[in-house]
Amino acid sequence: MCGIAGVLAARGDAMRIARAMHAELAHRGPDGEGIEQHGGAILCHRRLSIIDLSDAAAQPMTDVRGLAHISYNGEIYNYRELRDECVRRGMEFRSASDTEVVLNLYLLDGEAAFTRLNGMFALALVDERSGDAWLVRDAMGIKPLYWSETEHGVVFASELGAIVRSGAVPFEVDRAALQAYAQLDFVPGPMSMVRGVRKLPGGWALHVTREGRVTERFLGSAIPERPSGRFDEVLRAAVARQMIADVPVGVFLSGGIDSSIVARVASDLAGRISTFSVAFDDPTFDESRWFDMAARAIGSDHHTERLTSRAMLDLVPDVARTTSEPLADGSIFPTLLLSRFARKHVKVALSGDGADELFAGYPTHRMIGAGRAYATLPRGLRRGISRAAHALLPVSTGNLSFDFKLKKFLDGAARDPIVQNERWLGSFAAEELPDALCSFDPRAQEALLALWHEPSRGVDDSFEAVLRTDRRFYLQDQVLVKVDRASMASSLEVRVPMLDLEMVRFADALPRDQKLRGGQSKWVLREWARKHFPPELAARPKKGFGVPLARWFRGELRELLRDTLAPELIARDGFFAPRAVERLLDNHDRGRRDERKRLLNVLMFTLWYRRFATG
């Protein structure tokens, strides 16, 4: 796990740009660093050493024969089998690292090598034989990769902030990306919040010729053609692969069934294992009862850190620095705290992320059918029900409270399932944006809607369509971004066994009633959990890694919120409408509406923008 950056088809003062990006990524790799130029390619690397801790595994790396060079971030979980194959086919190794396996496999199989890698990775590879270069991202988009065509050449980096801070591109907010972010709480790839910089989507490659010609290609992945075995077999194999390391490994334990299952299997495989959790003072958000129950059932060496409002206040500027791109996900605060806490004990942590997107774990997945039924009611009746719900139901600050869920459902129901799902998860509705933003472009809205429906193109089943959309955007551009930024800011590697490619293929082949049955989500996981945990833990509903922001925004964080979102400052920034932001603040302060999500959305963008605009 590391940070990578560089310039391909380099021109002019590209080395200055490369060094600046390299400096910005220091937090991603405290164990080593390197900058090398090979012809017209400059490769930079920051190392967090996990497999083969010796200098032989340092990067950028060149193969034994000097034919190719690589700067690589991630882990390849099937590298041992691939290494054995490379040896049989006559390749030499000087290290025990997975990095050298990627190099040698590429020299044998060319572009096809990338589709055989089961892991999480982003890499830059330069081929001396042709002078061409590749940027490649893993199939599920677990590790990040940004790129841009500039006067200096094709620049790339693990984080958007590295490209911006280097001066490679002018700092200009992409208004279309802002429009998308206001609705979704994240920027969907291939867009980024800075004009001219793009994300490389998961499973894609960028081919750059010696002369600088750029071609984007979808590579596919190493997902097997046929599912292998039962859930228990696939699960244990996935966790076993992702526990391979030459450093201590622990598990994030949230109290939900996903992380509990991963922790249980890890403990079965390795004996007593360390688990890590975050607790809250607010009882509607605190998961102590559940993660303590899971830890006892597992028999783990359990550690808990408490996130107080005071600690949250201290974390706000840290998160603004950490995200590199605006991200309005309140769970990044406890994730950052948890990563820092876990890093005191281990260098690698497993998490349960990805199970909700694969096995239908979100409340919206259960509500698809209800939304279709509600849509059959007369429009006037639906409007009356929605108005009554907003007027009569008391505003709660609890985690996934009844009023929050009902109002979200009513606001999004009667629309196509993709849009219904997006409205549930996001902040501002599309019709609110002309008043909320200083500028609104209907054409950008149409383009976003088309992008949002791309993963489900040709899919008739609305349930499957929503799962594909969640996997492509919400998982890749929000959940995994949150985990990457929080963990790498703490120099901690987080692995996600639920997104092992064997597990992904298993989930894809699983019948719908094994995911959602009788209104209960993640059925196959719950069946497994019932055999290994107390019944109440296996049956508990999805809660998420929530934070009591609604209460804190009226209390301990109110002054920070008011100061940051003061009307004159919002007007000076020129992105959100000052009057709209003032209404959000007043409605939340007076308890008229729970505006925690919209306020967090505006706050995180504003902190991000001012950091890069003013330093």
C-alpha positions as CSV (number, residue, x, y, z in Angstrom):
1,M,0.0,0.0,0.0
2,C,1.5,3.2,-1.1
3,G,1.2,6.5,-3.0
4,I,2.2,6.8,-6.7
5,A,2.6,9.8,-9.0
6,G,4.5,10.8,-12.1
7,V,4.5,12.2,-15.6
8,L,4.3,10.2,-18.9
9,A,5.5,11.6,-22.2
10,A,7.1,14.2,-20.0
11,R,7.9,17.7,-21.4
12,G,9.4,20.9,-20.1
13,D,9.8,21.1,-16.3
14,A,8.0,17.9,-15.7
15,M,10.5,16.8,-13.1
16,R,9.5,19.8,-10.9
17,I,5.9,18.8,-11.2
18,A,6.7,15.2,-10.3
19,R,8.7,16.2,-7.3
20,A,5.9,18.4,-6.0
21,M,3.4,15.6,-6.4
22,H,5.8,13.2,-4.7
23,A,6.1,15.6,-1.7
24,E,2.3,15.8,-1.4
25,L,1.9,12.1,-1.0
26,A,4.4,11.6,1.8
27,H,1.6,10.5,4.2
28,R,0.7,7.5,2.1
29,G,4.1,5.9,2.6
30,P,6.5,6.5,5.5
31,D,8.7,3.4,4.8
32,G,10.5,4.5,1.6
33,E,10.4,6.8,-1.4
34,G,11.8,7.0,-4.9
35,I,11.8,9.1,-8.0
36,E,13.1,7.8,-11.3
37,Q,13.1,8.9,-14.9
38,H,13.2,6.4,-17.7
39,G,13.2,8.1,-21.1
40,G,10.1,10.3,-21.2
41,A,8.5,8.8,-18.1
42,I,8.9,9.9,-14.6
43,L,7.8,7.5,-11.8
44,C,7.4,8.5,-8.2
45,H,6.6,6.3,-5.2
46,R,5.9,6.5,-1.5
47,R,6.1,3.1,0.2
48,L,4.1,1.5,3.0
49,S,5.8,-1.9,3.2
50,I,3.6,-4.8,3.8
51,I,5.0,-7.8,1.8
52,D,8.8,-8.2,1.5
53,L,10.0,-5.5,3.8
54,S,13.5,-5.5,2.3
55,D,15.1,-2.9,0.1
56,A,14.8,-5.4,-2.8
57,A,11.0,-4.6,-2.9
58,A,11.6,-0.8,-3.1
59,Q,9.9,1.2,-5.8
60,P,10.0,2.4,-8.5
61,M,11.0,-1.1,-9.6
62,T,12.7,-2.4,-12.7
63,D,12.7,-6.0,-13.8
64,V,15.9,-8.1,-13.8
65,R,16.5,-7.5,-17.5
66,G,15.7,-3.8,-17.4
67,L,12.8,-4.1,-19.9
68,A,10.0,-2.5,-17.8
69,H,9.5,-0.2,-14.8
70,I,6.7,0.2,-12.4
71,S,5.3,2.4,-9.6
72,Y,2.5,0.5,-7.9
73,N,0.0,1.0,-5.1
74,G,-1.9,-2.0,-3.6
75,E,-1.8,-5.7,-3.1
76,I,-2.2,-8.7,-5.5
77,Y,-3.8,-11.5,-3.5
78,N,-3.1,-14.2,-6.1
79,Y,0.5,-13.2,-6.6
80,R,2.0,-16.4,-5.2
81,E,0.3,-18.5,-7.9
82,L,1.2,-16.0,-10.6
83,R,4.8,-16.0,-9.4
84,D,5.0,-19.8,-9.6
85,E,3.7,-19.5,-13.2
86,C,6.2,-16.9,-14.1
87,V,9.1,-19.0,-12.7
88,R,7.9,-22.0,-14.7
89,R,7.9,-19.8,-17.8
90,G,11.5,-18.8,-17.2
91,M,11.2,-15.4,-15.4
92,E,13.8,-14.4,-12.8
93,F,13.1,-12.6,-9.5
94,R,15.3,-10.6,-7.1
95,S,12.6,-10.0,-4.5
96,A,9.6,-11.8,-2.8
97,S,7.2,-8.9,-3.6
98,D,4.0,-8.9,-5.5
99,T,5.2,-5.8,-7.4
100,E,7.8,-7.9,-9.3
101,V,5.2,-10.4,-10.1
102,V,3.2,-7.7,-11.9
103,L,6.3,-6.7,-13.9
104,N,7.2,-10.2,-15.0
105,L,3.6,-11.2,-15.8
106,Y,3.4,-8.1,-18.0
107,L,6.6,-9.0,-19.8
108,L,5.1,-12.4,-20.6
109,D,1.5,-11.5,-21.4
110,G,1.4,-7.8,-22.2
111,E,-1.9,-6.0,-21.6
112,A,-3.6,-9.3,-20.8
113,A,-1.6,-9.6,-17.6
114,F,-3.7,-6.8,-16.0
115,T,-6.9,-8.8,-16.2
116,R,-5.4,-11.7,-14.3
117,L,-4.7,-9.7,-11.1
118,N,-7.0,-10.4,-8.1
119,G,-6.3,-7.5,-5.8
120,M,-6.6,-3.8,-5.1
121,F,-4.2,-1.7,-7.1
122,A,-3.4,1.4,-9.1
123,L,-0.2,1.2,-11.1
124,A,1.9,3.0,-13.7
125,L,4.1,0.7,-15.9
126,V,6.6,1.8,-18.6
127,D,7.7,-0.6,-21.3
128,E,11.2,0.1,-22.5
129,R,10.7,-2.1,-25.6
130,S,8.1,0.2,-27.1
131,G,8.4,3.4,-25.0
132,D,4.7,3.1,-24.2
133,A,3.2,3.4,-20.7
134,W,0.1,2.2,-18.9
135,L,-2.0,3.5,-16.0
136,V,-4.2,0.7,-14.7
137,R,-6.8,0.5,-11.9
138,D,-8.2,-2.6,-10.2
139,A,-11.5,-4.0,-11.3
140,M,-13.5,-2.8,-8.3
141,G,-11.9,0.6,-8.1
142,I,-10.5,0.0,-4.6
143,K,-7.4,2.1,-5.0
144,P,-7.5,5.6,-6.5
145,L,-5.9,7.0,-9.6
146,Y,-6.3,10.6,-11.0
147,W,-4.8,11.8,-14.3
148,S,-4.7,14.8,-16.6
149,E,-3.3,15.8,-20.0
150,T,-1.2,18.9,-19.4
151,E,1.6,20.9,-21.1
152,H,4.0,18.9,-19.0
153,G,2.7,15.6,-20.3
154,V,0.2,13.1,-18.8
155,V,0.4,13.6,-15.0
156,F,-1.1,11.1,-12.6
157,A,-1.3,10.6,-8.8
158,S,-3.1,8.6,-6.1
159,E,-4.8,11.8,-4.9
160,L,-6.3,14.8,-6.6
161,G,-4.6,17.1,-4.1
162,A,-1.2,16.1,-5.3
163,I,-1.9,17.1,-8.9
164,V,-3.5,20.4,-7.8
165,R,-0.7,21.3,-5.4
166,S,2.0,20.6,-8.0
167,G,0.7,23.3,-10.2
168,A,0.3,20.9,-13.1
169,V,-3.3,22.2,-13.7
170,P,-4.9,25.5,-12.9
171,F,-7.1,25.2,-9.8
172,E,-10.6,25.7,-11.2
173,V,-13.8,24.0,-9.8
174,D,-15.6,21.9,-12.3
175,R,-19.2,23.3,-12.0
176,A,-20.7,20.1,-13.4
177,A,-18.9,18.0,-10.8
178,L,-20.1,20.4,-8.1
179,Q,-23.6,19.9,-9.3
180,A,-23.2,16.2,-9.1
181,Y,-21.6,16.4,-5.7
182,A,-24.4,18.5,-4.2
183,Q,-26.8,15.7,-5.0
184,L,-24.7,12.6,-4.3
185,D,-22.3,13.8,-1.5
186,F,-19.3,12.6,-3.7
187,V,-18.0,13.3,-7.2
188,P,-18.8,10.3,-9.5
189,G,-16.0,9.2,-11.8
190,P,-14.6,9.8,-14.3
191,M,-15.3,13.4,-13.2
192,S,-13.2,15.1,-10.5
193,M,-13.9,18.4,-8.7
194,V,-11.1,20.1,-10.6
195,R,-11.6,20.9,-14.3
196,G,-9.2,19.0,-16.5
197,V,-8.5,16.2,-14.0
198,R,-10.2,12.8,-14.3
199,K,-10.5,9.7,-12.3
200,L,-9.6,6.4,-14.0
201,P,-12.6,4.1,-13.3
202,G,-12.1,0.6,-11.9
203,G,-11.2,-2.0,-14.5
204,W,-9.9,0.6,-17.0
205,A,-6.5,1.3,-18.3
206,L,-4.9,4.4,-19.9
207,H,-2.5,3.6,-22.7
208,V,0.1,6.4,-23.3
209,T,2.4,6.2,-26.3
210,R,6.0,7.5,-26.3
211,E,4.6,10.6,-28.2
212,G,1.9,11.3,-25.7
213,R,-1.2,9.9,-27.5
214,V,-3.7,8.7,-24.9
215,T,-6.3,5.9,-25.3
216,E,-8.7,4.8,-22.5
217,R,-9.6,1.0,-22.5
218,F,-11.9,-1.1,-20.5
219,L,-9.9,-4.2,-19.5
220,G,-12.4,-6.3,-17.5
221,S,-11.0,-8.2,-14.6
222,A,-9.8,-11.5,-13.3
223,I,-13.3,-12.4,-12.1
224,P,-13.6,-16.2,-12.7
225,E,-16.1,-17.4,-15.3
226,R,-17.8,-19.7,-12.9
227,P,-18.5,-19.3,-9.2
228,S,-16.5,-21.6,-7.0
229,G,-18.1,-23.4,-4.0
230,R,-20.4,-22.4,-1.2
231,F,-20.4,-19.0,0.5
232,D,-18.5,-20.4,3.4
233,E,-15.7,-21.7,1.1
234,V,-15.5,-18.5,-0.9
235,L,-15.5,-16.4,2.2
236,R,-12.7,-18.3,4.0
237,A,-10.6,-18.4,0.8
238,A,-11.0,-14.6,0.4
239,V,-10.1,-13.7,4.0
240,A,-7.1,-16.1,3.9
241,R,-5.8,-14.5,0.7
242,Q,-6.2,-11.0,2.2
243,M,-4.5,-11.9,5.5
244,I,-1.1,-12.5,3.7
245,A,1.3,-10.0,5.1
246,D,4.7,-9.7,6.7
247,V,3.3,-7.3,9.4
248,P,0.5,-7.5,12.0
249,V,-3.1,-7.7,10.7
250,G,-6.2,-6.7,12.6
251,V,-9.9,-6.1,11.8
252,F,-12.3,-3.1,12.0
253,L,-15.3,-4.3,14.0
254,S,-18.4,-2.0,13.6
255,G,-21.0,-4.3,15.3
256,G,-22.7,-5.0,12.0
257,I,-22.7,-8.5,10.5
258,D,-20.3,-7.8,7.7
259,S,-17.3,-6.8,9.8
260,S,-18.2,-9.4,12.4
261,I,-18.2,-12.2,9.8
262,V,-14.8,-11.1,8.5
263,A,-13.4,-10.9,12.0
264,R,-14.7,-14.4,12.9
265,V,-13.1,-16.0,9.9
266,A,-9.8,-14.1,10.4
267,S,-9.8,-15.4,14.0
268,D,-10.5,-18.9,12.9
269,L,-7.6,-18.8,10.4
270,A,-5.0,-17.0,12.6
271,G,-6.0,-17.6,16.2
272,R,-6.7,-14.7,18.5
273,I,-6.8,-11.5,16.4
274,S,-7.0,-7.8,17.3
275,T,-10.2,-6.0,16.6
276,F,-10.9,-2.2,16.7
277,S,-14.1,-0.2,17.2
278,V,-15.3,3.4,17.8
279,A,-17.9,4.2,20.4
280,F,-20.1,7.3,20.8
281,D,-21.8,9.0,23.8
282,D,-25.1,9.3,21.9
283,P,-26.9,6.0,22.5
284,T,-28.7,6.0,19.1
285,F,-25.3,6.0,17.4
286,D,-23.3,4.0,19.8
287,E,-22.7,0.4,18.7
288,S,-20.8,-0.7,21.8
289,R,-23.4,-3.4,22.8
290,W,-23.1,-5.0,19.4
291,F,-19.3,-4.9,18.8
292,D,-18.7,-6.1,22.3
293,M,-21.1,-9.0,21.7
294,A,-19.3,-9.8,18.5
295,A,-15.8,-9.5,20.1
296,R,-16.9,-11.9,22.8
297,A,-18.2,-14.4,20.3
298,I,-15.0,-14.2,18.3
299,G,-12.7,-14.2,21.3
300,S,-10.7,-11.3,19.9
301,D,-8.2,-9.0,21.6
302,H,-10.6,-6.0,21.4
303,H,-9.8,-2.3,21.5
304,T,-12.3,0.6,21.6
305,E,-11.8,4.3,21.0
306,R,-14.5,6.9,21.9
307,L,-15.4,9.8,19.5
308,T,-16.6,12.7,21.5
309,S,-17.9,16.1,20.2
310,R,-14.6,17.6,21.3
311,A,-12.6,15.0,19.3
312,M,-14.9,15.6,16.4
313,L,-14.2,19.3,16.4
314,D,-10.5,18.6,16.3
315,L,-11.0,16.1,13.4
316,V,-12.9,18.5,11.1
317,P,-9.7,20.3,9.7
318,D,-7.9,17.0,9.5
319,V,-10.7,15.4,7.4
320,A,-10.7,18.5,5.1
321,R,-7.0,17.9,4.5
322,T,-7.4,14.2,4.2
323,T,-10.1,13.8,1.6
324,S,-8.2,15.5,-1.3
325,E,-11.6,15.9,-3.0
326,P,-14.9,16.9,-1.3
327,L,-16.7,14.0,0.4
328,A,-19.8,14.6,2.5
329,D,-19.8,11.2,4.4
330,G,-20.0,11.8,8.1
331,S,-18.6,8.3,8.7
332,I,-15.2,9.5,7.5
333,F,-14.7,11.1,10.9
334,P,-14.9,7.9,13.0
335,T,-13.1,6.0,10.2
336,L,-10.2,8.5,10.5
337,L,-10.2,8.1,14.2
338,L,-10.4,4.3,14.0
339,S,-7.5,4.2,11.5
340,R,-5.3,6.3,13.7
341,F,-6.2,4.1,16.7
342,A,-5.7,0.8,14.9
343,R,-2.3,2.0,13.5
344,K,-0.9,2.1,17.0
345,H,-1.3,-1.7,17.0
346,V,-1.3,-3.1,13.5
347,K,-0.2,-2.0,10.0
348,V,-3.0,-3.8,8.1
349,A,-6.7,-4.0,8.9
350,L,-9.5,-5.9,7.3
351,S,-13.0,-4.3,6.9
352,G,-16.4,-5.5,5.9
353,D,-16.9,-2.9,3.2
354,G,-18.5,-4.0,0.0
355,A,-21.0,-6.6,1.4
356,D,-23.9,-4.1,1.2
357,E,-23.4,-3.4,-2.5
358,L,-22.9,-7.1,-3.4
359,F,-25.7,-8.6,-1.2
360,A,-28.3,-5.9,-1.1
361,G,-27.7,-4.5,2.4
362,Y,-29.1,-1.0,2.2
363,P,-32.7,0.1,3.1
364,T,-33.2,1.3,-0.4
365,H,-32.8,-2.2,-1.7
366,R,-35.7,-3.4,0.4
367,M,-37.8,-0.4,-0.7
368,I,-37.7,-0.9,-4.5
369,G,-40.9,-2.9,-4.5
370,A,-42.6,-0.5,-2.1
371,G,-41.6,2.4,-4.3
372,R,-43.3,0.8,-7.3
373,A,-46.5,0.2,-5.3
374,Y,-46.5,3.8,-4.0
375,A,-46.1,5.1,-7.5
376,T,-49.5,3.6,-8.4
377,L,-51.3,6.0,-6.1
378,P,-52.8,9.2,-7.6
379,R,-50.2,12.1,-7.8
380,G,-52.4,14.4,-5.6
381,L,-52.7,11.8,-2.9
382,R,-48.9,11.2,-2.9
383,R,-48.3,15.0,-2.6
384,G,-50.7,15.1,0.3
385,I,-49.0,12.2,2.1
386,S,-45.6,13.8,1.7
387,R,-46.7,17.2,2.9
388,A,-48.4,15.6,6.0
389,A,-45.3,13.6,6.8
390,H,-43.0,16.7,6.7
391,A,-45.5,18.8,8.7
392,L,-46.6,16.3,11.4
393,L,-43.7,14.0,12.1
394,P,-41.4,15.4,14.7
395,V,-37.8,16.0,13.6
396,S,-35.4,13.5,15.2
397,T,-31.7,13.7,15.4
398,G,-31.3,9.9,15.9
399,N,-29.4,7.5,13.6
400,L,-31.7,6.4,10.8
401,S,-34.8,7.5,12.7
402,F,-38.3,6.7,11.5
403,D,-39.1,10.2,10.4
404,F,-35.8,10.4,8.4
405,K,-36.4,7.1,6.6
406,L,-40.1,7.8,5.9
407,K,-39.4,11.4,4.5
408,K,-36.6,10.1,2.4
409,F,-38.8,7.3,1.0
410,L,-41.6,9.7,0.2
411,D,-39.3,12.2,-1.5
412,G,-37.8,9.6,-3.8
413,A,-40.7,7.2,-4.3
414,A,-42.6,7.2,-7.6
415,R,-39.4,7.8,-9.6
416,D,-37.3,5.3,-11.4
417,P,-35.4,3.1,-9.0
418,I,-32.0,4.5,-9.9
419,V,-33.1,8.0,-9.1
420,Q,-35.1,6.9,-6.0
421,N,-31.9,5.2,-4.7
422,E,-29.8,8.3,-5.4
423,R,-32.2,10.6,-3.6
424,W,-32.2,8.4,-0.6
425,L,-28.4,8.4,-0.3
426,G,-27.7,12.0,-1.3
427,S,-28.3,15.5,0.0
428,F,-29.8,18.0,-2.4
429,A,-32.6,17.0,-4.8
430,A,-32.1,18.0,-8.4
431,E,-35.1,20.4,-8.2
432,E,-33.5,22.2,-5.3
433,L,-30.2,22.9,-7.1
434,P,-31.3,26.1,-9.0
435,D,-31.9,27.8,-5.6
436,A,-29.0,26.1,-3.7
437,L,-26.2,26.8,-6.2
438,C,-25.0,30.1,-7.7
439,S,-25.2,28.5,-11.2
440,F,-27.1,25.5,-12.5
441,D,-26.7,23.9,-15.9
442,P,-29.6,21.7,-17.1
443,R,-27.3,20.1,-19.7
444,A,-24.9,19.0,-16.9
445,Q,-27.9,17.5,-15.1
446,E,-28.9,15.5,-18.2
447,A,-25.3,14.3,-18.6
448,L,-25.2,13.2,-14.9
449,L,-28.5,11.3,-15.3
450,A,-27.1,9.5,-18.3
451,L,-23.9,8.7,-16.5
452,W,-25.8,7.5,-13.5
453,H,-27.8,5.0,-15.6
454,E,-24.7,3.6,-17.5
455,P,-24.1,0.6,-15.3
456,S,-27.7,-0.6,-15.6
457,R,-27.9,-0.1,-19.4
458,G,-29.7,-3.1,-20.9
459,V,-30.7,-4.4,-17.4
460,D,-34.5,-4.9,-17.1
461,D,-34.6,-6.0,-13.5
462,S,-34.8,-2.8,-11.3
463,F,-33.3,-4.6,-8.3
464,E,-30.2,-5.7,-10.2
465,A,-30.0,-2.2,-11.8
466,V,-29.8,-0.5,-8.4
467,L,-27.1,-3.0,-7.2
468,R,-25.0,-2.3,-10.3
469,T,-25.3,1.5,-9.9
470,D,-24.4,1.3,-6.2
471,R,-21.4,-0.8,-6.9
472,R,-20.1,1.4,-9.7
473,F,-20.6,4.8,-8.0
474,Y,-21.6,4.8,-4.3
475,L,-19.1,2.0,-3.5
476,Q,-16.3,3.1,-5.7
477,D,-16.5,6.9,-5.4
478,Q,-17.7,7.3,-1.8
479,V,-17.3,4.2,0.5
480,L,-13.9,3.1,-0.9
481,V,-12.6,6.7,-1.2
482,K,-13.5,7.3,2.5
483,V,-11.6,4.2,3.6
484,D,-8.6,4.9,1.4
485,R,-8.2,8.5,2.5
486,A,-8.7,7.9,6.2
487,S,-6.5,4.9,6.3
488,M,-3.7,6.2,4.2
489,A,-3.6,9.5,6.1
490,S,-2.8,7.2,9.1
491,S,-0.3,5.0,7.1
492,L,-2.6,2.0,7.6
493,E,-3.5,-0.4,4.9
494,V,-7.2,-1.5,4.9
495,R,-8.2,-4.5,2.9
496,V,-11.7,-5.5,1.8
497,P,-12.2,-9.3,1.6
498,M,-15.9,-8.9,0.6
499,L,-14.6,-7.4,-2.7
500,D,-12.2,-10.2,-3.4
501,L,-13.0,-11.1,-7.1
502,E,-14.0,-14.6,-6.2
503,M,-16.6,-13.2,-3.8
504,V,-17.8,-10.7,-6.4
505,R,-18.4,-13.5,-8.9
506,F,-20.1,-15.6,-6.2
507,A,-22.5,-12.6,-5.4
508,D,-23.2,-12.0,-9.1
509,A,-24.3,-15.6,-9.6
510,L,-26.4,-15.7,-6.4
511,P,-30.2,-15.8,-6.8
512,R,-32.1,-12.7,-5.7
513,D,-33.8,-14.6,-2.8
514,Q,-30.3,-15.3,-1.3
515,K,-29.7,-11.6,-1.1
516,L,-33.2,-10.3,-0.1
517,R,-35.8,-12.5,1.4
518,G,-38.9,-11.6,3.4
519,G,-37.8,-8.0,3.8
520,Q,-34.5,-9.1,5.3
521,S,-31.3,-8.0,3.5
522,K,-28.0,-10.0,3.0
523,W,-29.8,-13.3,3.5
524,V,-26.8,-15.5,2.8
525,L,-24.6,-13.6,5.2
526,R,-27.3,-13.7,7.9
527,E,-27.6,-17.4,7.5
528,W,-23.9,-17.8,8.0
529,A,-24.0,-15.4,11.0
530,R,-26.8,-17.3,12.7
531,K,-24.4,-20.3,13.0
532,H,-21.6,-18.3,14.6
533,F,-23.1,-15.4,16.6
534,P,-26.0,-14.7,19.0
535,P,-29.3,-14.6,17.1
536,E,-29.9,-10.9,17.9
537,L,-26.6,-9.9,16.3
538,A,-27.3,-12.0,13.1
539,A,-30.8,-10.5,12.8
540,R,-30.1,-6.8,13.5
541,P,-30.9,-4.3,10.8
542,K,-28.5,-2.2,8.9
543,K,-27.4,0.9,10.9
544,G,-24.3,2.2,9.2
545,F,-21.3,4.0,10.7
546,G,-23.3,7.1,11.7
547,V,-22.2,10.2,13.6
548,P,-24.5,12.4,15.8
549,L,-24.0,15.4,13.5
550,A,-27.5,16.7,13.8
551,R,-27.1,17.2,17.6
552,W,-23.5,18.4,17.3
553,F,-24.4,20.9,14.6
554,R,-26.8,22.5,17.1
555,G,-24.3,22.3,19.9
556,E,-20.6,21.8,20.1
557,L,-20.0,22.3,16.3
558,R,-22.5,25.1,15.9
559,E,-19.9,27.9,16.1
560,L,-17.6,26.2,13.6
561,L,-20.5,25.7,11.2
562,R,-21.7,29.3,11.5
563,D,-18.3,30.8,11.2
564,T,-17.4,28.7,8.1
565,L,-20.7,29.1,6.4
566,A,-21.1,32.8,7.2
567,P,-23.2,34.5,4.4
568,E,-20.4,36.9,3.3
569,L,-17.9,34.1,3.0
570,I,-20.2,31.9,1.1
571,A,-20.9,34.8,-1.2
572,R,-17.2,35.4,-1.7
573,D,-16.6,31.8,-2.6
574,G,-19.4,32.0,-5.3
575,F,-20.6,28.4,-5.4
576,F,-23.5,27.9,-3.0
577,A,-26.3,30.6,-2.7
578,P,-25.8,32.5,0.7
579,R,-29.6,32.7,1.3
580,A,-30.1,29.0,0.8
581,V,-27.3,28.2,3.2
582,E,-28.6,30.6,5.7
583,R,-32.0,28.9,5.5
584,L,-30.4,25.5,6.1
585,L,-28.7,26.8,9.2
586,D,-31.8,28.5,10.6
587,N,-34.1,25.5,9.9
588,H,-31.6,23.2,11.6
589,D,-31.0,25.5,14.6
590,R,-34.7,25.9,15.2
591,G,-35.5,22.2,14.8
592,R,-37.8,22.8,11.9
593,R,-35.9,20.3,9.7
594,D,-33.0,17.9,10.1
595,E,-30.5,19.5,7.7
596,R,-27.4,17.6,8.8
597,K,-26.8,16.0,5.4
598,R,-27.1,19.3,3.4
599,L,-25.1,21.2,5.9
600,L,-22.3,18.6,5.9
601,N,-22.3,18.7,2.1
602,V,-21.8,22.5,2.0
603,L,-19.3,22.4,4.9
604,M,-17.0,19.8,3.4
605,F,-17.0,21.4,-0.1
606,T,-16.3,24.8,1.5
607,L,-13.4,23.6,3.6
608,W,-11.9,21.8,0.6
609,Y,-12.3,24.7,-1.7
610,R,-10.8,27.3,0.7
611,R,-7.9,24.9,1.4
612,F,-6.9,24.8,-2.2
613,A,-7.9,28.3,-3.2
614,T,-6.1,30.1,-0.3
615,G,-3.8,27.4,1.2
